[in-house]
Amino acid sequence: MSTVSSTYLPVVAGVAVLRDHVLRLLFDDGTVGDVDFSHEEWTGVLEPLRDPAYFAKVYVDAEARTIAWPGGLDMAPEPLYEEAKAHPLVAA
């Protein structure tokens, strides 16, 4: 299993909603990959993410340097980076 370099802290530079609970993420080092959250069991403070309409309101929070949603929800960029690297976008 790969891990984030101790010298590189991932910064989300872009996000696109591909379909319900699936995002394409772009990182500042050029890494682009898809992250599928469709099998997540959203509970607690993350429960609003169950709603596909709310989930689709995702945006890049420039201050937090990661993805976020209205109301203050966000996710740590490190596991997002690892998942994006595991499912990279391959140029045609």
N, C-alpha and C positions, 0 to 999 in steps of 0.2 A: 504494500500500500504506500503510495507516495504521500509526502507531506509538504506543506508550504515551507519554502526556504526560510531559514532564520533571519536572513537579511531582506527578504521581500515581504512586505505587508500588502496583501491584495487590496486594490481599490476598484470598486465597481464603477465603470465609466458609462455604461449603457444597459438598458433593459428593454425587452420586447415581450409581450404576451403572445405566445404561439397558439395556445388553446387553454381550456379550463385547467388551471393549476400547473401549467408548463411555461417556463420562461426561458428566453435566450439571454444570456448575460455576456457582456463585453467588459473585460478588465483592462486596466491601464497599461499592462504589459503586452496587449494584443491578443491575449487568450479569449476565445469565444467558444461558448458551449451551452448546451441545453440542460436545464435542471427541471426534473419532473417531480412535482410535489403531490401528484394525484393519489398517492397511497399513504399520505401523511394522516395521522389521527390528531387533528388540531384540538387541543384542550387548553383550559386555563386562559391566560391572556391572549393566546394565539387563536382561540376559537372563532373569532370573526373571519379568519382566513378560510373557513369552510365554505363560505358564500362565494361562488365564482365571480359574481359582480364586484364584490369588495376586493377579492384577490386581484382582479384585473386593474384595480386602481394603483397598482405598484408604481413606484417611481424611484429614481436615484436621489438619495439624500446626499448632497455634495458635502455637507458638514460631517455627517457620519461616515461618508465614503462607502456606502452600501445601499442595498434596496430597503425601501420603507413603504409604509401605508399610512393613510390618514389616521389620526388618533395616536400616533407615536409608536406604532409597531415597526420594528426593524429586525434584520438578521445579521449575524456576524458574517463578515465577508470571507473568512478563511475556509469554512466548510463549503460555502458556495463555490469558491475557487476550485477546491478539490473536486467537487461534483462536476463543474463545468469542464475541467481538464479530463475527467473520466468519460465525458460525452461531448467531444469537441465537434465544432462545426467544420466540415471538410469542404474546402473550395472545389467547385466543379471544374 
